[in-house]
Amino acid sequence: MAEQIRRISCWPRDAGHFAMVVSVTLVSLFGLIIRSPANDAISALDTDKDGTVDIEEAETAASQIFYLSDRDKDGTLDINELAGRLDAAALKDRDADNDGTLDHNEYAKAVTIQFKAADLNGDSKLDSKELNTPAGIALLKLIEP
């Protein structure tokens, strides 16, 4: 009887098959619930609702982040105000005037450089695949609240 049930249904044949059936079932059940940071970013930043983040959308978000992060309202971001968005080495690299801070233009340029690094296909738009790369994740640190 068990053999007949096994032939009729998708009953697992062994432990490996059982694990595969369980995995496929869980992915099917919960796949739509699990969201990636990239998909969340696109939902939040994609003002034209084309399913991507373009450079203008990234620049707008970066500008808002800059002004929100400038806690002392001196027009620059120091390492403390950057709060993990850039590490000390990246800050030094992006600090054109070598004053230990980023002004709005320096921050915008850092975003543009990171955007271009994440734009793997060169179409000036970032999809979820591109935002899930290391360069895309680094960009998200600069443009997400």
C-alpha positions as CSV (number, residue, x, y, z in Angstrom):
1,M,0.0,0.0,0.0
2,A,2.8,2.5,0.9
3,E,4.5,1.7,-2.4
4,Q,1.2,2.5,-4.3
5,I,0.9,5.8,-2.4
6,R,4.5,6.7,-3.2
7,R,3.9,6.1,-6.9
8,I,0.7,8.1,-7.0
9,S,1.8,11.1,-5.1
10,C,5.0,13.0,-4.7
11,W,5.9,11.2,-1.6
12,P,9.6,11.5,-0.8
13,R,11.7,8.5,-1.7
14,D,14.6,9.2,0.7
15,A,15.9,11.9,3.1
16,G,17.5,13.9,0.3
17,H,14.3,13.9,-1.7
18,F,12.3,14.8,1.4
19,A,14.6,17.8,2.0
20,M,14.1,18.9,-1.6
21,V,10.3,18.6,-1.4
22,V,10.2,20.5,1.9
23,S,12.5,23.3,0.5
24,V,10.4,23.7,-2.7
25,T,7.3,23.8,-0.6
26,L,8.7,26.4,1.7
27,V,9.9,28.5,-1.1
28,S,6.5,28.3,-2.8
29,L,4.7,29.2,0.4
30,F,7.0,32.0,1.6
31,G,8.8,33.2,-1.5
32,L,6.5,36.1,-2.0
33,I,6.7,37.1,1.7
34,I,10.5,37.3,1.8
35,R,11.7,40.6,0.5
36,S,15.2,41.7,-0.4
37,P,16.7,45.0,0.6
38,A,17.0,45.8,-3.0
39,N,13.3,45.3,-3.7
40,D,12.4,47.4,-0.6
41,A,14.8,50.2,-1.9
42,I,13.2,50.1,-5.3
43,S,9.7,50.4,-3.8
44,A,10.9,53.4,-1.7
45,L,13.1,55.2,-4.2
46,D,11.4,54.5,-7.6
47,T,9.3,57.7,-8.0
48,D,8.5,57.0,-11.7
49,K,7.5,53.4,-10.9
50,D,9.4,51.8,-13.7
51,G,10.9,49.1,-11.4
52,T,14.4,50.6,-11.3
53,V,16.3,53.3,-9.5
54,D,17.8,55.9,-11.9
55,I,20.5,58.4,-11.2
56,E,18.0,61.2,-10.6
57,E,16.1,59.2,-8.0
58,A,19.4,58.2,-6.3
59,E,20.6,61.9,-6.2
60,T,17.2,63.1,-4.8
61,A,17.4,60.4,-2.1
62,A,21.1,61.3,-1.4
63,S,20.3,64.9,-1.0
64,Q,17.6,64.2,1.5
65,I,19.9,61.9,3.4
66,F,22.7,64.5,3.4
67,Y,20.5,67.2,5.0
68,L,18.9,64.7,7.5
69,S,22.4,63.4,8.5
70,D,23.9,66.9,9.0
71,R,23.0,67.0,12.7
72,D,25.1,70.1,13.5
73,K,23.8,71.9,10.4
74,D,27.3,73.0,9.3
75,G,26.8,71.9,5.7
76,T,29.2,69.0,6.0
77,L,29.1,65.4,7.1
78,D,31.9,64.1,9.4
79,I,32.6,60.4,10.1
80,N,30.1,60.4,13.0
81,E,27.3,61.9,10.9
82,L,28.0,59.5,8.1
83,A,27.2,56.7,10.7
84,G,28.4,53.7,8.7
85,R,27.4,55.0,5.3
86,L,31.1,55.4,4.5
87,D,34.1,54.1,6.4
88,A,37.1,56.3,7.2
89,A,39.0,55.2,4.1
90,A,36.1,55.9,1.8
91,L,35.6,59.3,3.5
92,K,39.2,60.2,2.9
93,D,39.0,59.1,-0.7
94,R,35.8,61.1,-1.4
95,D,37.0,64.2,0.5
96,A,38.2,66.4,-2.3
97,D,39.2,69.4,-0.1
98,N,40.8,67.2,2.5
99,D,39.0,68.8,5.4
100,G,37.9,65.5,7.0
101,T,34.2,66.0,6.0
102,L,32.0,65.8,2.9
103,D,30.1,68.8,1.7
104,H,26.9,68.3,-0.3
105,N,28.8,68.3,-3.6
106,E,31.4,65.7,-2.4
107,Y,28.6,63.5,-1.0
108,A,26.7,63.8,-4.3
109,K,29.8,62.8,-6.2
110,A,30.3,59.8,-3.9
111,V,26.8,58.7,-4.8
112,T,27.4,59.2,-8.5
113,I,30.6,57.1,-8.4
114,Q,28.9,54.4,-6.4
115,F,25.9,54.4,-8.7
116,K,28.1,54.0,-11.8
117,A,29.9,51.1,-10.0
118,A,26.6,49.4,-9.4
119,D,25.3,49.9,-12.9
120,L,26.6,46.7,-14.4
121,N,24.9,47.0,-17.8
122,G,25.5,50.7,-18.2
123,D,21.8,51.6,-18.8
124,S,21.8,54.3,-16.0
125,K,19.1,52.4,-14.1
126,L,19.6,49.9,-11.3
127,D,17.4,46.9,-11.0
128,S,17.2,44.6,-8.0
129,K,20.0,42.4,-9.3
130,E,22.3,45.4,-9.5
131,L,21.3,46.7,-6.1
132,N,22.0,43.3,-4.6
133,T,25.7,43.4,-5.7
134,P,28.4,44.7,-3.3
135,A,28.5,48.0,-5.2
136,G,24.7,48.3,-5.1
137,I,24.6,47.6,-1.3
138,A,27.3,50.3,-0.8
139,L,25.1,52.7,-2.8
140,L,22.0,51.8,-0.7
141,K,24.0,52.8,2.4
142,L,24.4,56.3,0.9
143,I,20.8,56.8,-0.2
144,E,18.5,55.0,2.2
145,P,17.4,56.3,5.6
